[in-house]
Amino acid sequence: MSAAVKSYAAVDLGASSGRVMVGRVGLDSLELTEAHRFVNRPVRVPEGLRWDILSLYGGVLDGLRAAGQVDSVGIDSWAVDYGLLDADGALLGNPVHYRDSRTEGIAEKVWATVPASELYAATGLQYAPFNTLYQLAADRLGGAQRLLMIPDLLTYWLTGEQGTELTNASTTQLIDPRTRAWSHDLAQRLGIDLELFAPLRQPGDPAGLLRPEVLEETGLTGPVPVTAVGSHDTASAVAAVPASDERFAYICTGTWSLAGLELDAPVLTEESRAANFTNELGLDGTVRYLRNIMGLWLLQECVRAWGHPDLGALLLEASKVPALRSVVDAGDAAFLAPGRMPERIAEACRVSGQPVPTSPAEVTRCILDSLALAHREAVQDAQRLAGHPVDVVHVVGGGTRNALLCQLTADACGLPVVAGPTEAAALGNVLVQARAHGLVGDLAGMRRLLVNTQPLTRYEPRGGTERWRAAQARLTRN
């Protein structure tokens, strides 16, 4: 291995913002800096909600220009969404946003052909109305000759080469998590042509070189390779969980909370399906066994509705509100769409016979208590369903900045919470690139480097879990 420090650009696209981070990696060093951050603002047009993919691509180019000379580029983003190309490789329209309403009622039509239980046994993917499978069933594919997931689409524009990275492909509900390959039988039954997808790539595979036009646009000197990473941002984030052994749960926090375990094999039981756990693919043959929880989207929408008050002051006031006064189901699809979030949370409390939060601090405390409760339930259920006990919960992502949420999660789970790193997805992205270029070793080696270089905060549980058990029972009754 070379002792030299190398630089890697991690393009990390979230549901509300994108960033280009530069990771500098040596044998015993890892530093991450932000080169450029930009807004990811979906656009509502007459036909529905769409991603502004050209603006995102422009943000990527601006970020690469700001990053300066790097040894490789990797891209990760949210899952399930895609762009459609014609026979000449031209984009047929702005990609549809997963919060668009076009998939309403589609799942039931799919289940008429392949029942939900068979679908889960074949793919291990939880039900979500926006899964790629249901989007495809709702889509007018027309002249589409190729489908590229969002990170693969941007990679194609950067390099001119097409591929389908595996961790993101596993969110399509068309991958068999046992074989880690396409489920041809399922696709055939549903009339989906898998030739739409470019060949599968593994994290760490080469994904091409920046095109001459991109080099000119960004001021970089070629050749600059693009490396496939865990292109589903959760896959990259879980790769950056600073765990010391396998007895851990993780919660990737941000717009969503993804709470679960890292396993060697999927859990495909009917009980697992009923509990709405998903089996998505991770690095090195691992399975991300997790539940999707609405996450800080609830608070983000409320903050937007309140005119963006100071978040630190709001959280301080929320910490003074009595605990567990009112809770809502943080996984309820009723909270999926944007708009009027404070009113919808208040209405959910009213309908369930609980005190109705009125002030921003009360609504905020309701949200954070509800998220901690959902984290508790997911961690408990995952251990039971997988037969995989844990000793610690690792919280990574944007929620690590929210000390109140981290402490409440420790209290609710009755387990220590280790919070950090905040930029887990970008760090996982960087480390996969570094590994592909010989600078770090296996997944355990990547995690040791994180433990030794990244700031982490530990929260011990307080006060016992009985009150959380009671709140969970109250929510279940409602």
ZABA-226981 format. One record per residue (C-alpha): x negated, y negated, z; residue number from 1; residue in three letters; chain. Coordinates in steps of 0.5 Angstrom, whole numbers. Example, Ala and Ser with C-alpha at 12.3 -4.5 7.8 and 13.67 -1.06 7.14 Angstrom:
<sites>
<site <-25 9 16> 1 "ALA" "A">
<site <-27 2 14> 2 "SER" "A">
</sites>
This chain:
<sites>
<site <0 0 0> 1 "MET" "A">
<site <-2 -7 -1> 2 "SER" "A">
<site <-3 -11 5> 3 "ALA" "A">
<site <-1 -18 1> 4 "ALA" "A">
<site <5 -21 2> 5 "VAL" "A">
<site <10 -21 -3> 6 "LYS" "A">
<site <16 -26 -4> 7 "SER" "A">
<site <23 -23 -6> 8 "TYR" "A">
<site <29 -27 -8> 9 "ALA" "A">
<site <36 -25 -5> 10 "ALA" "A">
<site <42 -27 -9> 11 "VAL" "A">
<site <47 -26 -3> 12 "ASP" "A">
<site <55 -28 -5> 13 "LEU" "A">
<site <60 -28 0> 14 "GLY" "A">
<site <67 -30 -1> 15 "ALA" "A">
<site <67 -37 1> 16 "SER" "A">
<site <59 -39 -1> 17 "SER" "A">
<site <53 -36 -4> 18 "GLY" "A">
<site <46 -37 -3> 19 "ARG" "A">
<site <39 -35 -5> 20 "VAL" "A">
<site <34 -33 0> 21 "MET" "A">
<site <27 -32 -1> 22 "VAL" "A">
<site <24 -26 3> 23 "GLY" "A">
<site <17 -26 5> 24 "ARG" "A">
<site <15 -19 6> 25 "VAL" "A">
<site <8 -16 9> 26 "GLY" "A">
<site <6 -9 12> 27 "LEU" "A">
<site <8 -12 19> 28 "ASP" "A">
<site <11 -19 17> 29 "SER" "A">
<site <18 -21 15> 30 "LEU" "A">
<site <20 -28 14> 31 "GLU" "A">
<site <27 -31 11> 32 "LEU" "A">
<site <28 -38 8> 33 "THR" "A">
<site <34 -41 5> 34 "GLU" "A">
<site <33 -44 -2> 35 "ALA" "A">
<site <40 -46 -4> 36 "HIS" "A">
<site <47 -45 -2> 37 "ARG" "A">
<site <53 -47 -6> 38 "PHE" "A">
<site <60 -46 -5> 39 "VAL" "A">
<site <64 -40 -8> 40 "ASN" "A">
<site <71 -44 -9> 41 "ARG" "A">
<site <76 -39 -13> 42 "PRO" "A">
<site <81 -43 -17> 43 "VAL" "A">
<site <89 -42 -18> 44 "ARG" "A">
<site <91 -42 -25> 45 "VAL" "A">
<site <98 -41 -28> 46 "PRO" "A">
<site <96 -33 -29> 47 "GLU" "A">
<site <94 -32 -22> 48 "GLY" "A">
<site <88 -33 -17> 49 "LEU" "A">
<site <81 -33 -21> 50 "ARG" "A">
<site <73 -33 -19> 51 "TRP" "A">
<site <70 -39 -22> 52 "ASP" "A">
<site <64 -34 -24> 53 "ILE" "A">
<site <61 -39 -29> 54 "LEU" "A">
<site <60 -44 -23> 55 "SER" "A">
<site <57 -38 -19> 56 "LEU" "A">
<site <52 -36 -24> 57 "TYR" "A">
<site <50 -43 -25> 58 "GLY" "A">
<site <49 -43 -17> 59 "GLY" "A">
<site <45 -37 -18> 60 "VAL" "A">
<site <40 -40 -23> 61 "LEU" "A">
<site <40 -47 -19> 62 "ASP" "A">
<site <38 -42 -13> 63 "GLY" "A">
<site <32 -39 -17> 64 "LEU" "A">
<site <29 -45 -19> 65 "ARG" "A">
<site <29 -47 -12> 66 "ALA" "A">
<site <26 -41 -10> 67 "ALA" "A">
<site <20 -42 -14> 68 "GLY" "A">
<site <16 -36 -17> 69 "GLN" "A">
<site <18 -29 -14> 70 "VAL" "A">
<site <16 -22 -15> 71 "ASP" "A">
<site <23 -19 -16> 72 "SER" "A">
<site <30 -21 -16> 73 "VAL" "A">
<site <36 -17 -13> 74 "GLY" "A">
<site <44 -19 -12> 75 "ILE" "A">
<site <49 -17 -7> 76 "ASP" "A">
<site <56 -19 -7> 77 "SER" "A">
<site <63 -17 -4> 78 "TRP" "A">
<site <66 -11 -7> 79 "ALA" "A">
<site <72 -8 -11> 80 "VAL" "A">
<site <72 -14 -16> 81 "ASP" "A">
<site <69 -14 -24> 82 "TYR" "A">
<site <69 -17 -30> 83 "GLY" "A">
<site <71 -14 -37> 84 "LEU" "A">
<site <67 -15 -43> 85 "LEU" "A">
<site <68 -14 -51> 86 "ASP" "A">
<site <64 -10 -56> 87 "ALA" "A">
<site <59 -16 -56> 88 "ASP" "A">
<site <58 -16 -49> 89 "GLY" "A">
<site <62 -23 -48> 90 "ALA" "A">
<site <66 -24 -42> 91 "LEU" "A">
<site <74 -23 -43> 92 "LEU" "A">
<site <76 -28 -38> 93 "GLY" "A">
<site <75 -30 -31> 94 "ASN" "A">
<site <75 -24 -26> 95 "PRO" "A">
<site <81 -23 -22> 96 "VAL" "A">
<site <80 -25 -14> 97 "HIS" "A">
<site <82 -19 -10> 98 "TYR" "A">
<site <87 -23 -6> 99 "ARG" "A">
<site <91 -24 -13> 100 "ASP" "A">
<site <98 -22 -12> 101 "SER" "A">
<site <98 -17 -18> 102 "ARG" "A">
<site <97 -11 -15> 103 "THR" "A">
<site <103 -11 -11> 104 "GLU" "A">
<site <107 -5 -11> 105 "GLY" "A">
<site <102 -2 -16> 106 "ILE" "A">
<site <99 3 -10> 107 "ALA" "A">
<site <106 7 -10> 108 "GLU" "A">
<site <106 8 -18> 109 "LYS" "A">
<site <99 11 -17> 110 "VAL" "A">
<site <101 15 -12> 111 "TRP" "A">
<site <107 18 -16> 112 "ALA" "A">
<site <101 21 -20> 113 "THR" "A">
<site <96 23 -15> 114 "VAL" "A">
<site <99 23 -8> 115 "PRO" "A">
<site <95 18 -3> 116 "ALA" "A">
<site <93 24 1> 117 "SER" "A">
<site <90 27 -5> 118 "GLU" "A">
<site <86 21 -7> 119 "LEU" "A">
<site <83 20 0> 120 "TYR" "A">
<site <81 28 0> 121 "ALA" "A">
<site <77 26 -7> 122 "ALA" "A">
<site <74 19 -6> 123 "THR" "A">
<site <75 18 2> 124 "GLY" "A">
<site <77 11 1> 125 "LEU" "A">
<site <81 7 5> 126 "GLN" "A">
<site <88 4 3> 127 "TYR" "A">
<site <87 -3 1> 128 "ALA" "A">
<site <92 -6 -4> 129 "PRO" "A">
<site <86 -9 -8> 130 "PHE" "A">
<site <82 -3 -9> 131 "ASN" "A">
<site <79 -3 -16> 132 "THR" "A">
<site <83 3 -18> 133 "LEU" "A">
<site <89 -1 -16> 134 "TYR" "A">
<site <87 -7 -20> 135 "GLN" "A">
<site <85 -3 -26> 136 "LEU" "A">
<site <92 0 -26> 137 "ALA" "A">
<site <95 -7 -26> 138 "ALA" "A">
<site <90 -9 -31> 139 "ASP" "A">
<site <91 -10 -38> 140 "ARG" "A">
<site <85 -8 -41> 141 "LEU" "A">
<site <86 -10 -48> 142 "GLY" "A">
<site <80 -10 -52> 143 "GLY" "A">
<site <75 -9 -46> 144 "ALA" "A">
<site <69 -4 -48> 145 "GLN" "A">
<site <65 -5 -41> 146 "ARG" "A">
<site <67 -6 -34> 147 "LEU" "A">
<site <62 -9 -29> 148 "LEU" "A">
<site <62 -10 -22> 149 "MET" "A">
<site <61 -18 -20> 150 "ILE" "A">
<site <53 -17 -18> 151 "PRO" "A">
<site <52 -12 -24> 152 "ASP" "A">
<site <55 -18 -29> 153 "LEU" "A">
<site <51 -23 -26> 154 "LEU" "A">
<site <45 -18 -27> 155 "THR" "A">
<site <47 -17 -34> 156 "TYR" "A">
<site <47 -25 -35> 157 "TRP" "A">
<site <40 -25 -32> 158 "LEU" "A">
<site <37 -19 -36> 159 "THR" "A">
<site <41 -17 -42> 160 "GLY" "A">
<site <42 -10 -39> 161 "GLU" "A">
<site <48 -6 -36> 162 "GLN" "A">
<site <49 -2 -30> 163 "GLY" "A">
<site <53 0 -25> 164 "THR" "A">
<site <50 0 -18> 165 "GLU" "A">
<site <52 6 -13> 166 "LEU" "A">
<site <54 3 -7> 167 "THR" "A">
<site <59 -2 -10> 168 "ASN" "A">
<site <61 3 -15> 169 "ALA" "A">
<site <63 7 -9> 170 "SER" "A">
<site <69 2 -7> 171 "THR" "A">
<site <72 3 -14> 172 "THR" "A">
<site <76 9 -11> 173 "GLN" "A">
<site <73 13 -17> 174 "LEU" "A">
<site <67 16 -14> 175 "ILE" "A">
<site <66 23 -10> 176 "ASP" "A">
<site <63 21 -4> 177 "PRO" "A">
<site <60 28 -3> 178 "ARG" "A">
<site <57 29 -10> 179 "THR" "A">
<site <55 21 -10> 180 "ARG" "A">
<site <58 21 -18> 181 "ALA" "A">
<site <64 19 -21> 182 "TRP" "A">
<site <70 24 -20> 183 "SER" "A">
<site <72 25 -27> 184 "HIS" "A">
<site <78 30 -25> 185 "ASP" "A">
<site <81 24 -22> 186 "LEU" "A">
<site <80 19 -27> 187 "ALA" "A">
<site <83 24 -32> 188 "GLN" "A">
<site <89 25 -28> 189 "ARG" "A">
<site <90 17 -28> 190 "LEU" "A">
<site <88 16 -35> 191 "GLY" "A">
<site <82 11 -33> 192 "ILE" "A">
<site <76 12 -38> 193 "ASP" "A">
<site <70 12 -34> 194 "LEU" "A">
<site <66 10 -41> 195 "GLU" "A">
<site <68 3 -39> 196 "LEU" "A">
<site <63 3 -33> 197 "PHE" "A">
<site <55 3 -35> 198 "ALA" "A">
<site <51 8 -32> 199 "PRO" "A">
<site <50 9 -25> 200 "LEU" "A">
<site <44 6 -21> 201 "ARG" "A">
<site <41 7 -15> 202 "GLN" "A">
<site <39 2 -10> 203 "PRO" "A">
<site <31 1 -11> 204 "GLY" "A">
<site <32 2 -19> 205 "ASP" "A">
<site <29 -3 -24> 206 "PRO" "A">
<site <35 -7 -27> 207 "ALA" "A">
<site <31 -11 -32> 208 "GLY" "A">
<site <27 -17 -33> 209 "LEU" "A">
<site <29 -24 -33> 210 "LEU" "A">
<site <31 -26 -40> 211 "ARG" "A">
<site <26 -31 -43> 212 "PRO" "A">
<site <32 -36 -43> 213 "GLU" "A">
<site <33 -35 -36> 214 "VAL" "A">
<site <26 -36 -35> 215 "LEU" "A">
<site <26 -43 -38> 216 "GLU" "A">
<site <32 -45 -35> 217 "GLU" "A">
<site <29 -43 -28> 218 "THR" "A">
<site <22 -45 -29> 219 "GLY" "A">
<site <19 -38 -27> 220 "LEU" "A">
<site <14 -35 -30> 221 "THR" "A">
<site <15 -28 -33> 222 "GLY" "A">
<site <15 -22 -33> 223 "PRO" "A">
<site <20 -23 -27> 224 "VAL" "A">
<site <24 -16 -25> 225 "PRO" "A">
<site <31 -15 -23> 226 "VAL" "A">
<site <31 -10 -18> 227 "THR" "A">
<site <38 -6 -16> 228 "ALA" "A">
<site <39 -7 -9> 229 "VAL" "A">
<site <45 -5 -4> 230 "GLY" "A">
<site <49 -9 -9> 231 "SER" "A">
<site <55 -9 -4> 232 "HIS" "A">
<site <54 -14 1> 233 "ASP" "A">
<site <56 -9 7> 234 "THR" "A">
<site <51 -4 4> 235 "ALA" "A">
<site <45 -9 5> 236 "SER" "A">
<site <48 -11 11> 237 "ALA" "A">
<site <48 -4 14> 238 "VAL" "A">
<site <41 -3 12> 239 "ALA" "A">
<site <39 -9 16> 240 "ALA" "A">
<site <42 -6 22> 241 "VAL" "A">
<site <36 -6 27> 242 "PRO" "A">
<site <38 1 30> 243 "ALA" "A">
<site <32 5 34> 244 "SER" "A">
<site <36 11 33> 245 "ASP" "A">
<site <43 14 30> 246 "GLU" "A">
<site <47 13 36> 247 "ARG" "A">
<site <50 6 34> 248 "PHE" "A">
<site <56 3 31> 249 "ALA" "A">
<site <55 -3 27> 250 "TYR" "A">
<site <60 -9 26> 251 "ILE" "A">
<site <58 -13 20> 252 "CYS" "A">
<site <62 -20 21> 253 "THR" "A">
<site <64 -25 17> 254 "GLY" "A">
<site <70 -27 13> 255 "THR" "A">
<site <71 -19 14> 256 "TRP" "A">
<site <69 -15 20> 257 "SER" "A">
<site <67 -8 18> 258 "LEU" "A">
<site <66 -4 24> 259 "ALA" "A">
<site <64 3 24> 260 "GLY" "A">
<site <58 8 24> 261 "LEU" "A">
<site <53 11 19> 262 "GLU" "A">
<site <53 18 17> 263 "LEU" "A">
<site <50 24 13> 264 "ASP" "A">
<site <57 26 10> 265 "ALA" "A">
<site <64 23 9> 266 "PRO" "A">
<site <70 25 14> 267 "VAL" "A">
<site <75 27 9> 268 "LEU" "A">
<site <81 29 14> 269 "THR" "A">
<site <88 27 14> 270 "GLU" "A">
<site <87 24 21> 271 "GLU" "A">
<site <81 20 18> 272 "SER" "A">
<site <86 17 12> 273 "ARG" "A">
<site <92 16 17> 274 "ALA" "A">
<site <87 12 21> 275 "ALA" "A">
<site <85 8 15> 276 "ASN" "A">
<site <77 9 15> 277 "PHE" "A">
<site <73 9 9> 278 "THR" "A">
<site <67 13 6> 279 "ASN" "A">
<site <63 8 2> 280 "GLU" "A">
<site <56 10 0> 281 "LEU" "A">
<site <50 7 3> 282 "GLY" "A">
<site <42 7 2> 283 "LEU" "A">
<site <38 14 2> 284 "ASP" "A">
<site <44 19 2> 285 "GLY" "A">
<site <48 15 8> 286 "THR" "A">
<site <55 14 8> 287 "VAL" "A">
<site <58 8 11> 288 "ARG" "A">
<site <64 10 15> 289 "TYR" "A">
<site <68 4 17> 290 "LEU" "A">
<site <75 0 18> 291 "ARG" "A">
<site <76 -6 15> 292 "ASN" "A">
<site <79 -11 19> 293 "ILE" "A">
<site <81 -18 17> 294 "MET" "A">
<site <75 -22 21> 295 "GLY" "A">
<site <73 -29 22> 296 "LEU" "A">
<site <78 -30 16> 297 "TRP" "A">
<site <83 -32 21> 298 "LEU" "A">
<site <79 -37 24> 299 "LEU" "A">
<site <76 -40 18> 300 "GLN" "A">
<site <84 -41 15> 301 "GLU" "A">
<site <86 -44 22> 302 "CYS" "A">
<site <80 -49 22> 303 "VAL" "A">
<site <81 -51 15> 304 "ARG" "A">
<site <89 -52 17> 305 "ALA" "A">
<site <86 -56 23> 306 "TRP" "A">
<site <82 -61 18> 307 "GLY" "A">
<site <75 -58 20> 308 "HIS" "A">
<site <74 -60 27> 309 "PRO" "A">
<site <68 -59 31> 310 "ASP" "A">
<site <67 -51 31> 311 "LEU" "A">
<site <62 -51 38> 312 "GLY" "A">
<site <67 -56 41> 313 "ALA" "A">
<site <73 -51 39> 314 "LEU" "A">
<site <70 -45 42> 315 "LEU" "A">
<site <68 -48 48> 316 "LEU" "A">
<site <75 -50 49> 317 "GLU" "A">
<site <77 -43 47> 318 "ALA" "A">
<site <73 -40 52> 319 "SER" "A">
<site <77 -43 58> 320 "LYS" "A">
<site <84 -40 55> 321 "VAL" "A">
<site <86 -34 60> 322 "PRO" "A">
<site <84 -28 56> 323 "ALA" "A">
<site <88 -23 53> 324 "LEU" "A">
<site <94 -28 54> 325 "ARG" "A">
<site <97 -26 47> 326 "SER" "A">
<site <94 -22 41> 327 "VAL" "A">
<site <96 -20 34> 328 "VAL" "A">
<site <94 -14 30> 329 "ASP" "A">
<site <87 -17 26> 330 "ALA" "A">
<site <88 -11 21> 331 "GLY" "A">
<site <95 -13 19> 332 "ASP" "A">
<site <96 -15 11> 333 "ALA" "A">
<site <101 -21 13> 334 "ALA" "A">
<site <94 -25 14> 335 "PHE" "A">
<site <91 -23 8> 336 "LEU" "A">
<site <94 -29 4> 337 "ALA" "A">
<site <91 -36 5> 338 "PRO" "A">
<site <95 -42 8> 339 "GLY" "A">
<site <99 -43 14> 340 "ARG" "A">
<site <95 -39 18> 341 "MET" "A">
<site <96 -42 25> 342 "PRO" "A">
<site <104 -42 24> 343 "GLU" "A">
<site <103 -34 22> 344 "ARG" "A">
<site <99 -32 28> 345 "ILE" "A">
<site <104 -36 32> 346 "ALA" "A">
<site <110 -33 29> 347 "GLU" "A">
<site <107 -26 30> 348 "ALA" "A">
<site <106 -27 37> 349 "CYS" "A">
<site <113 -30 38> 350 "ARG" "A">
<site <116 -24 34> 351 "VAL" "A">
<site <112 -19 39> 352 "SER" "A">
<site <115 -23 45> 353 "GLY" "A">
<site <108 -25 47> 354 "GLN" "A">
<site <107 -32 49> 355 "PRO" "A">
<site <106 -37 43> 356 "VAL" "A">
<site <99 -40 42> 357 "PRO" "A">
<site <100 -48 41> 358 "THR" "A">
<site <94 -51 41> 359 "SER" "A">
<site <88 -50 37> 360 "PRO" "A">
<site <84 -47 43> 361 "ALA" "A">
<site <90 -42 45> 362 "GLU" "A">
<site <90 -40 37> 363 "VAL" "A">
<site <83 -39 37> 364 "THR" "A">
<site <82 -35 43> 365 "ARG" "A">
<site <88 -31 41> 366 "CYS" "A">
<site <84 -30 34> 367 "ILE" "A">
<site <78 -28 38> 368 "LEU" "A">
<site <81 -23 43> 369 "ASP" "A">
<site <85 -20 37> 370 "SER" "A">
<site <78 -19 33> 371 "LEU" "A">
<site <75 -16 40> 372 "ALA" "A">
<site <81 -11 41> 373 "LEU" "A">
<site <80 -9 33> 374 "ALA" "A">
<site <73 -8 34> 375 "HIS" "A">
<site <74 -4 40> 376 "ARG" "A">
<site <79 1 37> 377 "GLU" "A">
<site <75 2 31> 378 "ALA" "A">
<site <69 4 35> 379 "VAL" "A">
<site <73 8 39> 380 "GLN" "A">
<site <77 11 33> 381 "ASP" "A">
<site <70 12 29> 382 "ALA" "A">
<site <67 16 34> 383 "GLN" "A">
<site <73 21 35> 384 "ARG" "A">
<site <74 22 28> 385 "LEU" "A">
<site <67 23 26> 386 "ALA" "A">
<site <65 27 33> 387 "GLY" "A">
<site <59 22 33> 388 "HIS" "A">
<site <58 18 40> 389 "PRO" "A">
<site <54 12 40> 390 "VAL" "A">
<site <51 8 46> 391 "ASP" "A">
<site <50 1 43> 392 "VAL" "A">
<site <54 -4 38> 393 "VAL" "A">
<site <50 -8 33> 394 "HIS" "A">
<site <53 -14 31> 395 "VAL" "A">
<site <50 -17 24> 396 "VAL" "A">
<site <52 -23 20> 397 "GLY" "A">
<site <56 -29 21> 398 "GLY" "A">
<site <59 -27 27> 399 "GLY" "A">
<site <53 -27 31> 400 "THR" "A">
<site <53 -34 31> 401 "ARG" "A">
<site <59 -34 35> 402 "ASN" "A">
<site <57 -32 42> 403 "ALA" "A">
<site <64 -32 45> 404 "LEU" "A">
<site <66 -26 40> 405 "LEU" "A">
<site <60 -22 41> 406 "CYS" "A">
<site <61 -22 49> 407 "GLN" "A">
<site <68 -21 48> 408 "LEU" "A">
<site <66 -15 43> 409 "THR" "A">
<site <62 -12 49> 410 "ALA" "A">
<site <67 -13 54> 411 "ASP" "A">
<site <72 -10 50> 412 "ALA" "A">
<site <68 -4 47> 413 "CYS" "A">
<site <65 -3 54> 414 "GLY" "A">
<site <58 -2 51> 415 "LEU" "A">
<site <52 -7 50> 416 "PRO" "A">
<site <52 -11 44> 417 "VAL" "A">
<site <46 -13 40> 418 "VAL" "A">
<site <47 -19 36> 419 "ALA" "A">
<site <43 -20 30> 420 "GLY" "A">
<site <40 -21 25> 421 "PRO" "A">
<site <45 -27 22> 422 "THR" "A">
<site <43 -26 15> 423 "GLU" "A">
<site <43 -19 15> 424 "ALA" "A">
<site <46 -18 8> 425 "ALA" "A">
<site <40 -22 5> 426 "ALA" "A">
<site <35 -18 9> 427 "LEU" "A">
<site <37 -12 7> 428 "GLY" "A">
<site <37 -14 0> 429 "ASN" "A">
<site <30 -16 1> 430 "VAL" "A">
<site <28 -10 4> 431 "LEU" "A">
<site <30 -6 -1> 432 "VAL" "A">
<site <26 -10 -6> 433 "GLN" "A">
<site <20 -9 -2> 434 "ALA" "A">
<site <21 -2 -1> 435 "ARG" "A">
<site <22 -1 -9> 436 "ALA" "A">
<site <15 -5 -9> 437 "HIS" "A">
<site <11 -1 -4> 438 "GLY" "A">
<site <11 -6 2> 439 "LEU" "A">
<site <16 -2 7> 440 "VAL" "A">
<site <17 5 8> 441 "GLY" "A">
<site <24 9 9> 442 "ASP" "A">
<site <30 6 12> 443 "LEU" "A">
<site <27 7 19> 444 "ALA" "A">
<site <21 4 17> 445 "GLY" "A">
<site <25 -2 15> 446 "MET" "A">
<site <29 -2 21> 447 "ARG" "A">
<site <23 -2 26> 448 "ARG" "A">
<site <20 -8 22> 449 "LEU" "A">
<site <27 -12 23> 450 "LEU" "A">
<site <26 -10 31> 451 "VAL" "A">
<site <19 -13 31> 452 "ASN" "A">
<site <21 -20 27> 453 "THR" "A">
<site <28 -22 28> 454 "GLN" "A">
<site <31 -25 34> 455 "PRO" "A">
<site <36 -21 37> 456 "LEU" "A">
<site <41 -23 43> 457 "THR" "A">
<site <44 -17 48> 458 "ARG" "A">
<site <51 -18 51> 459 "TYR" "A">
<site <52 -13 57> 460 "GLU" "A">
<site <60 -11 58> 461 "PRO" "A">
<site <63 -15 64> 462 "ARG" "A">
<site <69 -13 68> 463 "GLY" "A">
<site <71 -6 66> 464 "GLY" "A">
<site <76 -4 60> 465 "THR" "A">
<site <82 -3 63> 466 "GLU" "A">
<site <85 -10 61> 467 "ARG" "A">
<site <83 -9 54> 468 "TRP" "A">
<site <86 -2 54> 469 "ARG" "A">
<site <93 -5 57> 470 "ALA" "A">
<site <92 -10 51> 471 "ALA" "A">
<site <91 -5 46> 472 "GLN" "A">
<site <97 -1 49> 473 "ALA" "A">
<site <102 -7 49> 474 "ARG" "A">
<site <100 -9 41> 475 "LEU" "A">
<site <101 -1 40> 476 "THR" "A">
<site <108 -2 43> 477 "ARG" "A">
<site <110 -8 39> 478 "ASN" "A">
</sites>
